[in-house]
Amino acid sequence: MRKWLFSTLVVVLVLSILAGCGATPEPTAVPATAVPATAVPATAAPATAVPATAVPATAVPALPGAGLKVGMVSDVGGIDDASFNQNTWEGLQKAAADFGVEAKFIESQAQADYEKNITEFAEQQYNMIITVGFLLGDATGKMAVQYPDVNFAIVDFAYDPPIPNVEGIVFNVDEAAFPIGYLAAGWAVLKDPADPQVGWVGGMQIPPVEQFIVAYEAGVKYYNEQKGANVQVKGVYVGDFESPDKGKIQGNSLIDEGVDVIFGVGGKTGNGGLTAAKERGKWGVGVDVDQYNTLPNEKDILITSCMKRLDNAVYSVVQSLVEKTFAGGGVYVATAANGGVGLAPYHDFENEIPAELKAEVAAIQQGIIDGTIKTGWPVQ
């Protein structure tokens, strides 16, 4: 027993001496609590060193529209029509980014899809459904009655009598189309003084399209009256909004008849008319948006575009939903005075359009705003 105890003491003594001579032990992990938080910069610690509960949820405030859902049902022209539907979706996307609402769209392939697409959003308890186009008027009205707790907005339509949970969004596009008709006539005289002609290629013959055409033709007539000129205006309705090939055929027919400037009014169909103008060395006028930015192939022949700011209008309606001021039963009217309609920049033609003509167009715009010039719409 004594021998065993003596041997043990010897071993302990030897180990103590070796430790005192600087031998290095195996590394040992240091518990996080062994080092005060202030001893190490915050960036030195891994993300897991601070529990998620250490950062209050209020550190990043939620956007005011978080939790709200807004759906858009397009017309048959398609979400990529470079004008009408596309611009509406852009406005909704901007509202989603600024307010935090959830935004989605359903693209209608045929008129028979309207009620089904609206119902899909309503059954998913969307807070607002925006339908895009005059042709959705009947379907939107019917579904709004079936889903009274859903807020609706519809582009290019207003109800009489009003429906309590629906807001119409209409545009006084005639206030922009009239000065564009004057501009197109002046350009045709400049480029083809012997036989100046302007034209248009339309989609379907419905009031929102007719509103462009009637005022455009009235603007040409006003030019003739002011200048003692005889600019001719010609056009054709193709019958739908999704036929660029048909639009191009009609555009070529107009050019064959002597038309110098083509106004494309009707989604992809109108765009086809502009393609014809491009290929034939003529000029064009865009519609709904500044198509200089959406039609890269035709942009260099566009003297301007007749803009209806669908993006701004839709954004404002969604904002009213977020701010709880959406009342329904009313109409949002976009005008030249409030910036809802207007002429796009002249872009490549800024230095080619005579200063006198530009000044006359500007004066006409102001005359329309102050009521001294009538656009011819609505037709009396």
C-alpha positions in Angstrom: 0.0 0.0 0.0 2.8 2.4 0.9 4.7 1.5 -2.2 1.6 2.3 -4.4 1.1 5.6 -2.7 4.7 6.5 -3.1 4.6 5.7 -6.8 1.6 7.8 -7.3 3.1 10.8 -5.6 6.2 10.5 -7.8 4.1 10.6 -10.9 2.2 13.7 -9.7 5.4 15.4 -8.9 7.0 14.7 -12.3 3.9 16.0 -14.1 3.9 19.2 -12.0 7.5 19.8 -12.9 6.8 19.3 -16.7 3.9 21.8 -16.6 6.1 24.3 -15.0 8.6 23.9 -17.8 6.1 25.3 -20.5 4.4 22.2 -22.0 1.3 23.2 -24.2 -2.0 21.6 -23.4 -4.6 20.5 -26.0 -6.9 23.5 -27.1 -10.2 23.7 -25.3 -13.3 25.6 -26.6 -14.0 28.7 -24.6 -17.7 29.0 -23.7 -19.3 32.1 -25.2 -19.9 33.4 -21.6 -16.2 33.2 -20.8 -15.5 36.4 -22.8 -17.6 39.5 -22.1 -19.6 40.8 -25.1 -17.5 44.0 -25.1 -14.3 42.2 -25.5 -15.0 41.1 -29.1 -16.4 43.5 -31.8 -19.9 42.6 -33.0 -18.7 41.6 -36.4 -16.3 39.0 -35.0 -19.1 36.8 -33.7 -21.1 34.5 -36.0 -24.7 35.4 -36.6 -25.8 32.6 -34.3 -24.1 34.3 -31.4 -27.1 36.6 -31.0 -30.5 35.0 -30.7 -33.2 36.2 -33.1 -35.2 37.4 -30.1 -32.4 40.0 -29.4 -33.7 42.2 -32.3 -37.3 43.5 -31.7 -39.7 42.9 -34.6 -40.4 46.6 -34.7 -36.9 47.3 -35.9 -38.1 47.1 -39.6 -41.6 48.6 -39.8 -44.1 46.9 -42.1 -45.3 48.8 -45.1 -48.9 50.2 -44.8 -50.4 47.8 -47.3 -48.8 44.6 -45.9 -51.4 41.8 -45.8 -53.6 43.3 -48.5 -54.1 41.5 -51.8 -54.8 43.1 -55.1 -55.5 41.1 -58.3 -55.6 42.3 -61.9 -57.7 40.7 -64.6 -56.4 41.7 -68.1 -58.3 42.1 -71.3 -57.6 39.8 -74.1 -54.8 42.0 -75.5 -52.3 40.3 -73.2 -50.1 41.6 -70.4 -47.3 42.1 -72.9 -49.2 44.4 -75.3 -46.6 47.2 -74.8 -49.5 49.6 -74.0 -52.8 49.1 -72.3 -52.6 46.0 -70.1 -48.8 46.3 -69.6 -49.1 49.9 -68.3 -51.8 49.0 -65.9 -49.7 46.1 -64.5 -46.7 48.5 -64.1 -48.9 50.8 -62.0 -50.0 47.9 -59.8 -46.4 46.7 -59.4 -45.3 50.2 -58.3 -48.1 50.2 -55.7 -47.0 46.8 -54.5 -43.4 48.0 -54.0 -44.4 51.3 -52.3 -47.2 50.0 -50.1 -46.4 46.3 -49.6 -49.6 44.9 -51.0 -49.5 41.5 -52.7 -50.2 41.9 -56.4 -50.9 39.3 -59.0 -52.5 39.2 -62.4 -54.6 36.7 -64.5 -54.3 37.1 -68.3 -57.7 36.6 -70.1 -57.4 34.5 -73.2 -60.9 35.1 -74.4 -64.0 37.1 -73.3 -65.4 33.9 -71.8 -62.6 34.0 -69.2 -63.6 37.2 -67.6 -66.1 36.0 -64.9 -64.0 32.9 -64.2 -60.8 35.0 -63.6 -62.6 37.5 -61.4 -64.1 34.7 -59.4 -60.7 33.1 -58.8 -59.4 36.2 -57.1 -62.7 36.8 -55.2 -62.7 33.2 -53.8 -59.1 33.7 -52.7 -60.4 36.6 -50.6 -58.5 39.4 -52.5 -59.2 42.8 -51.0 -59.4 44.5 -54.4 -59.8 43.3 -58.0 -58.9 45.6 -60.9 -60.3 44.7 -64.3 -58.8 46.2 -67.4 -61.0 47.3 -70.2 -64.4 48.3 -71.4 -65.2 44.7 -72.5 -65.0 43.6 -68.8 -67.9 45.9 -67.8 -70.7 43.3 -67.7 -68.6 40.6 -66.0 -67.2 43.1 -63.4 -70.6 44.4 -62.6 -72.1 40.9 -62.1 -69.2 39.7 -59.9 -69.2 42.9 -57.8 -72.8 42.2 -56.9 -72.0 38.6 -56.0 -69.0 39.6 -53.9 -70.1 42.8 -52.1 -67.3 42.6 -49.6 -64.6 42.8 -52.3 -63.5 46.2 -53.6 -63.4 46.5 -57.4 -62.0 49.0 -59.9 -62.4 48.9 -63.6 -60.5 50.7 -66.3 -62.4 52.5 -69.1 -65.9 51.9 -67.6 -68.3 53.7 -65.3 -71.7 52.4 -64.0 -74.9 54.2 -64.1 -76.4 53.7 -61.6 -73.2 53.2 -59.6 -72.3 50.0 -57.9 -71.3 50.6 -54.2 -68.1 48.5 -54.2 -66.9 49.5 -57.7 -64.9 52.5 -58.8 -64.7 53.3 -62.5 -61.4 54.6 -63.9 -62.0 56.7 -67.1 -59.6 58.8 -69.2 -60.3 62.0 -71.2 -58.0 60.7 -74.0 -59.7 63.1 -76.4 -57.9 65.9 -74.7 -54.6 64.4 -75.9 -55.8 62.9 -79.2 -57.0 66.3 -80.5 -53.7 68.1 -80.4 -52.0 64.9 -81.8 -54.3 65.1 -84.8 -53.2 68.7 -85.3 -49.6 67.7 -84.9 -49.9 64.8 -87.4 -51.6 67.0 -89.9 -48.8 69.6 -89.6 -46.1 66.9 -90.0 -47.8 65.4 -93.1 -47.9 68.9 -94.7 -44.2 69.3 -93.9 -43.2 65.9 -95.4 -45.7 65.6 -98.2 -47.0 69.0 -99.1 -48.4 67.9 -102.5 -50.7 65.2 -100.9 -50.7 65.3 -97.1 -52.7 62.5 -95.5 -52.9 61.0 -92.0 -54.5 57.8 -90.9 -55.2 55.4 -88.0 -55.5 51.6 -87.4 -57.9 50.8 -84.7 -58.7 47.7 -82.7 -62.4 47.1 -81.8 -65.0 49.8 -82.4 -65.9 50.5 -78.8 -66.3 53.9 -77.1 -62.8 54.0 -75.5 -61.2 53.5 -78.9 -63.7 55.8 -80.7 -62.8 58.5 -78.2 -59.2 58.6 -79.5 -60.3 58.5 -83.2 -63.0 61.1 -83.0 -60.8 63.6 -81.3 -57.8 62.8 -83.6 -59.9 63.5 -86.7 -61.3 66.7 -85.1 -57.7 67.8 -84.5 -56.9 67.3 -88.2 -60.1 69.3 -89.1 -59.0 72.1 -86.8 -55.6 72.2 -88.5 -57.3 72.6 -91.9 -59.5 75.4 -90.6 -56.6 77.2 -89.0 -54.2 76.8 -92.0 -56.6 76.7 -94.9 -55.2 73.3 -95.7 -56.8 70.1 -97.0 -55.1 67.3 -95.0 -57.1 64.0 -95.6 -57.6 61.5 -92.7 -58.4 57.8 -93.3 -58.6 54.8 -91.0 -60.0 51.3 -90.3 -61.2 49.3 -87.4 -59.7 45.7 -87.5 -62.1 44.2 -85.0 -59.8 43.0 -82.2 -56.7 44.0 -80.1 -54.5 41.0 -80.7 -53.8 40.9 -84.4 -50.6 42.6 -85.3 -50.5 40.9 -88.7 -54.0 42.3 -89.6 -53.0 45.7 -88.3 -49.9 45.6 -90.5 -52.0 44.7 -93.6 -54.4 47.6 -92.9 -51.5 49.9 -92.3 -50.0 49.0 -95.6 -53.3 49.6 -97.3 -53.5 53.1 -95.9 -50.0 53.8 -97.0 -50.8 52.6 -100.5 -53.6 55.2 -100.5 -51.1 57.9 -99.6 -51.2 58.1 -95.8 -48.0 59.6 -94.3 -48.6 59.2 -90.6 -50.4 56.3 -88.9 -51.9 56.4 -85.4 -52.0 52.9 -83.9 -55.0 52.6 -81.6 -55.7 49.1 -80.4 -53.0 47.2 -78.5 -51.1 44.7 -80.6 -53.3 45.4 -83.6 -52.4 49.1 -83.6 -48.8 48.2 -83.2 -49.0 46.3 -86.5 -50.0 49.5 -88.2 -46.9 51.1 -86.8 -44.8 48.3 -88.1 -46.1 49.0 -91.6 -45.2 52.6 -91.2 -41.7 51.7 -90.1 -41.1 49.3 -93.0 -42.5 51.8 -95.6 -40.5 54.8 -94.5 -43.5 56.6 -93.0 -44.2 58.0 -89.5 -46.4 56.9 -86.6 -48.0 58.0 -83.3 -48.1 55.6 -80.4 -50.9 55.0 -77.9 -51.6 54.6 -74.2 -48.0 54.8 -73.1 -44.8 56.4 -74.5 -44.3 53.7 -77.0 -40.9 55.1 -77.8 -39.9 53.1 -74.7 -41.9 49.9 -75.5 -41.5 49.4 -79.2 -37.8 49.4 -79.9 -38.2 48.5 -83.5 -40.6 51.3 -84.3 -39.4 54.0 -81.9 -37.4 56.0 -84.5 -40.6 56.7 -86.6 -42.8 57.8 -83.6 -43.3 61.6 -83.6 -45.1 61.2 -80.2 -47.6 59.0 -78.3 -51.0 59.7 -77.0 -50.6 58.8 -73.4 -53.3 57.7 -70.9 -51.6 57.2 -67.6 -53.2 54.0 -66.5 -50.2 53.4 -64.2 -50.9 56.6 -62.3 -54.6 56.0 -62.1 -54.3 52.4 -60.8 -51.6 53.4 -58.3 -54.0 56.1 -56.9 -56.9 53.6 -56.5 -54.7 51.1 -54.7 -53.4 53.9 -52.5 -57.0 54.7 -51.5 -57.4 51.1 -50.5 -54.3 51.2 -48.3 -55.3 54.5 -46.7 -58.9 53.2 -46.2 -60.4 56.0 -48.2 -61.7 53.8 -51.0 -65.4 54.4 -51.0 -66.6 52.7 -54.3 -69.6 53.9 -56.3 -67.5 56.7 -57.8 -65.4 57.5 -60.8 -61.8 58.4 -61.1 -61.3 60.7 -64.1 -57.9 61.2 -65.6 -57.6 64.5 -67.5 -55.0 66.7 -69.2 -55.3 69.1 -66.2 -54.4 66.4 -63.6 -51.7 64.7 -65.8 -53.8 61.7 -66.5 -53.5 62.1 -70.3 -51.1 63.9 -72.5 -48.5 63.9 -75.2 -45.3 61.9 -74.9 -42.0 63.7 -75.6 -41.0 64.2 -79.3 -37.8 62.3 -78.7 -35.9 61.9 -82.0 -38.1 64.5 -83.6 -37.6 67.2 -81.0 -35.3 69.2 -83.4 -37.2 68.3 -86.5 -40.7 69.5 -85.7 -40.8 73.2 -86.4 -40.9 75.4 -83.4 -44.0 77.1 -84.7 -45.9 73.8 -84.9 -44.8 72.8 -81.4 -46.0 76.2 -80.0 -49.3 75.7 -81.7 -49.7 72.2 -80.2 -48.9 73.6 -76.8 -51.4 76.4 -77.1 -54.1 73.9 -78.2 -53.4 71.8 -75.1 -53.8 74.8 -72.9 -57.0 75.8 -74.7 -58.4 72.3 -74.0 -57.6 72.6 -70.3 -59.2 76.0 -69.9 -62.2 75.0 -72.0 -61.8 77.4 -75.0 -61.2 74.5 -77.4 -63.5 71.5 -77.8 -62.3 68.1 -78.8 -65.4 66.8 -80.5 -66.0 64.2 -77.9 -68.5 63.1 -76.9 -70.1 63.2 -80.3 -73.2 65.5 -80.1 
